[in-house]
Structures are given as structure tokens and as C-alpha cells.
Amino acid sequence: MPARTIAVLGGTGQQGGGLVQRLAKAGHRLTIGSRDPDRAAATVAGWPALSKVEGSGSILASSYAEATAAADVVIIAVPFAAVDPLLAECRERFRRNALVIDIVVPVTFASNTVDLAPIPDGSATEYIRARLPEHVRLTAAFKTVPAHLLNEIDRPLDCDEFVCGDSAEARADAAAIVGDIAGLRPIDVGPLRAARSIEHLTLLAIRINRRHRIHEGRFRVVGL
Ligand SMILES: NC(=O)c1ccc[n+]([C@@H]2O[C@H](COP(=O)([O-])OP(=O)(O)OC[C@H]3O[C@@H](n4cnc5c(N)ncnc54)[C@H](OP(=O)(O)O)[C@@H]3O)[C@@H](O)[C@H]2O)c1
């Protein structure tokens, strides 16, 4: 796919950081949206130098609002509790028909028990849909690939990523971005409400990791 300008809001984090580096390695131009762009720039400076990898795209840092306004594709990569303040800052800044990829999983860790926060909308993705301008094309993806693996950017990936969204065109656009990360296979799982199932799969992966003392439980669909 031709290089895109992609903002990763929360790209300093565990999941967002791995995505920023792997998408830059695939040739896209990345901007990290951060509450503190200077700290984000220092985070980037500490990453392995992608500038030496042929074909890599740039990685810049800016505020959430500025990163959103400058991007064709916006990835929301913050904890669920941070979604409201993030949308308050960015809601009016999305480009017309921007593609948004939500990776948020509303996991809670109370009393050492892992669960999903109850969300009346049905899932984090549907919560976000209800609070975004209508022209924004919302999809969900990157909810099940483990940060631990994603962050070791020289390690090959070998798993599937589930992509949902209410328009086939938006799902195809998001799937192409997933497919740009070497070793990730996008799987179209239909409309946005499928995010409920995807978020439960992430919860299952966390349970598997804890029970079996691993860090990289992930999914691959057999027969497809
Ligand atoms: N970790 C995984 O394996 C994994 C897998 C699948 C999906 N996810 C989902 O991806 C999202 C990000 O997960 P993560 O593990 O990358 O989280 P994280 O490292 O804790 O946070 C990501 C970034 O969110 C920003 N942020 C904004 N408001 C925040 C607040 N109030 N508290 C903390 N951080 C805040 C921070 O960036 P700035 O300070 O630069 O603004 C932070 O670096 C979550 O919704 C998670 O469910 C994670």
C-alpha cells in the first residue's frame, strides 16, 4: 500500500509504541500523539534507529489534537479511562472521512482479577463510535496482538488480527494497514458490534497468559 500519514494517539505506550515502529518500518509516516510531545520525542529517540532501515518512514511527535488534524489514519491507543479526555480534545480535529482504528480494550484489574469494564454501548469500539463525528470511518483492529511481541520489532509476527467496521470499504482500508505489518494476517469479521467478541478474545488471551505464565498468547484461525 502507498505510504500513509498515520497518527497513533498514545503511541508512547506499550501497544502503540510497537505499532508506530512496525508501521514506520513498513514505510508509513508516523506521528505520535501525546499529552507531552517532548517526552514522546525522547521516547522515539530511545528506540532502535529505524532511519537505518531502508524504506522506513519518519516518526514525529505532537499533541493529540495536532496529530489527529494532520493524519489520514488515526489509531486510538490509550487506556479506556483516557478515551473521554482524548475525544474531548480531538473530536473536532479529525479530517473529513479519516480512517480511525480503535485498539482499546476496556480491561480492568481489580483485586488481581482481570475482567472487561461493563460498557452500555456493548464494547469500547461502540462507545467510541457514539462519540465520534459521523463522517469519521471507524474500525477496530490490533486488539489481540500482544504488546510484548509487537515491541520486539525485529521479531517476526505470526498471527491473525481481527478487523471490524460498519463499512466494507473502511474494513478493507484498515485490513490493508494491518497487512502492511509483516507477519500479521487481517481477518474481516464484519460490523462494529463484532468488537464485543474481539475484546473478549483479548481478555481470554490475558487469562491464558496468566494461567500458563507466558506473555505472548495470540490467535490464528485454522481453516481460513
Ligand atoms: N498492552 C497490550 O498487550 C494491549 C493489547 C491489545 C490492546 N491494548 C489496548 O491498547 C491500549 C493501550 O494499551 P497500552 O498497554 O499501550 O497502555 P499504556 O502503555 O498504559 O498507555 C498508552 C498511552 O496512553 C497515553 N495516555 C493518555 N491518557 C492516559 C492516562 N490517563 N493514563 C495512562 N496513559 C494515558 C499515554 O501516552 P502519553 O502520556 O504520551 O499521552 C500512554 O503512553 C489500551 O486500551 C489497551 O487495552 C493493549
The ligand as an SDF file (V2000), in Angstrom:
LIG
                    3D

 48 52  0  0  0  0  0  0  0  0999 V2000
   -0.7040   -3.9420   26.0810 N   0  0  0  0  0  0  0  0  0  0  0  0
   -1.2730   -4.8540   25.2680 C   0  0  0  0  0  0  0  0  0  0  0  0
   -0.7890   -6.0020   25.0970 O   0  0  0  0  0  0  0  0  0  0  0  0
   -2.5130   -4.4870   24.5060 C   0  0  0  0  0  0  0  0  0  0  0  0
   -3.0110   -5.3830   23.5470 C   0  0  0  0  0  0  0  0  0  0  0  0
   -4.1550   -5.0310   22.8410 C   0  0  0  0  0  0  0  0  0  0  0  0
   -4.7950   -3.8260   23.0810 C   0  0  0  0  0  0  0  0  0  0  0  0
   -4.3000   -2.9950   24.0120 N   0  0  0  0  0  0  0  0  0  0  0  0
   -5.0130   -1.7420   24.2780 C   0  0  0  0  0  0  0  0  0  0  0  0
   -4.2250   -0.6780   23.8080 O   0  0  0  0  0  0  0  0  0  0  0  0
   -4.4580    0.4790   24.6130 C   0  0  0  0  0  0  0  0  0  0  0  0
   -3.1050    0.9790   25.1020 C   0  0  0  0  0  0  0  0  0  0  0  0
   -2.5430   -0.0490   25.8770 O   0  0  0  0  0  0  0  0  0  0  0  0
   -1.0550    0.0730   26.4370 P   0  0  0  0  0  0  0  0  0  0  0  0
   -0.7700   -1.1970   27.0940 O   0  0  0  0  0  0  0  0  0  0  0  0
   -0.1690    0.5610   25.3440 O   0  0  0  0  0  0  0  0  0  0  0  0
   -1.2790    1.2270   27.5240 O   0  0  0  0  0  0  0  0  0  0  0  0
   -0.2720    2.2160   28.2230 P   0  0  0  0  0  0  0  0  0  0  0  0
    1.1190    1.8750   27.8160 O   0  0  0  0  0  0  0  0  0  0  0  0
   -0.6150    2.2370   29.6720 O   0  0  0  0  0  0  0  0  0  0  0  0
   -0.7500    3.6520   27.6750 O   0  0  0  0  0  0  0  0  0  0  0  0
   -0.6840    4.0620   26.3680 C   0  0  0  0  0  0  0  0  0  0  0  0
   -0.5340    5.5660   26.3200 C   0  0  0  0  0  0  0  0  0  0  0  0
   -1.7740    6.1920   26.6220 O   0  0  0  0  0  0  0  0  0  0  0  0
   -1.4990    7.5550   26.9410 C   0  0  0  0  0  0  0  0  0  0  0  0
   -2.4260    8.0140   27.9880 N   0  0  0  0  0  0  0  0  0  0  0  0
   -3.3350    9.0070   27.8420 C   0  0  0  0  0  0  0  0  0  0  0  0
   -4.0280    9.2090   28.9560 N   0  0  0  0  0  0  0  0  0  0  0  0
   -3.5630    8.3280   29.8520 C   0  0  0  0  0  0  0  0  0  0  0  0
   -3.8910    8.0610   31.1950 C   0  0  0  0  0  0  0  0  0  0  0  0
   -4.8650    8.7290   31.8330 N   0  0  0  0  0  0  0  0  0  0  0  0
   -3.2010    7.0910   31.8360 N   0  0  0  0  0  0  0  0  0  0  0  0
   -2.2330    6.4000   31.1950 C   0  0  0  0  0  0  0  0  0  0  0  0
   -1.8920    6.6020   29.8970 N   0  0  0  0  0  0  0  0  0  0  0  0
   -2.5450    7.5780   29.2360 C   0  0  0  0  0  0  0  0  0  0  0  0
   -0.0420    7.6230   27.3710 C   0  0  0  0  0  0  0  0  0  0  0  0
    0.6210    8.3890   26.4010 O   0  0  0  0  0  0  0  0  0  0  0  0
    1.0840    9.9250   26.6590 P   0  0  0  0  0  0  0  0  0  0  0  0
    1.4710   10.0310   28.1040 O   0  0  0  0  0  0  0  0  0  0  0  0
    2.2420   10.0630   25.7380 O   0  0  0  0  0  0  0  0  0  0  0  0
   -0.0790   10.7780   26.3070 O   0  0  0  0  0  0  0  0  0  0  0  0
    0.4170    6.1770   27.3030 C   0  0  0  0  0  0  0  0  0  0  0  0
    1.7480    6.0400   26.8720 O   0  0  0  0  0  0  0  0  0  0  0  0
   -5.3570    0.0570   25.7740 C   0  0  0  0  0  0  0  0  0  0  0  0
   -6.6790    0.4460   25.5370 O   0  0  0  0  0  0  0  0  0  0  0  0
   -5.2350   -1.4640   25.7560 C   0  0  0  0  0  0  0  0  0  0  0  0
   -6.4020   -2.1120   26.2100 O   0  0  0  0  0  0  0  0  0  0  0  0
   -3.1600   -3.2630   24.7290 C   0  0  0  0  0  0  0  0  0  0  0  0
  1  2  1  0
  2  3  2  0
  2  4  1  0
  4  5  1  0
  4 48  2  0
  5  6  2  0
  6  7  1  0
  7  8  2  0
  8  9  1  0
  8 48  1  0
  9 10  1  0
  9 46  1  0
 10 11  1  0
 11 12  1  0
 11 44  1  0
 12 13  1  0
 13 14  1  0
 14 15  2  0
 14 16  1  0
 14 17  1  0
 17 18  1  0
 18 19  2  0
 18 20  1  0
 18 21  1  0
 21 22  1  0
 22 23  1  0
 23 24  1  0
 23 42  1  0
 24 25  1  0
 25 26  1  0
 25 36  1  0
 26 27  1  0
 26 35  1  0
 27 28  2  0
 28 29  1  0
 29 30  1  0
 29 35  2  0
 30 31  1  0
 30 32  2  0
 32 33  1  0
 33 34  2  0
 34 35  1  0
 36 37  1  0
 36 42  1  0
 37 38  1  0
 38 39  2  0
 38 40  1  0
 38 41  1  0
 42 43  1  0
 44 45  1  0
 44 46  1  0
 46 47  1  0
M  CHG  2   8   1  16  -1
M  END
$$$$
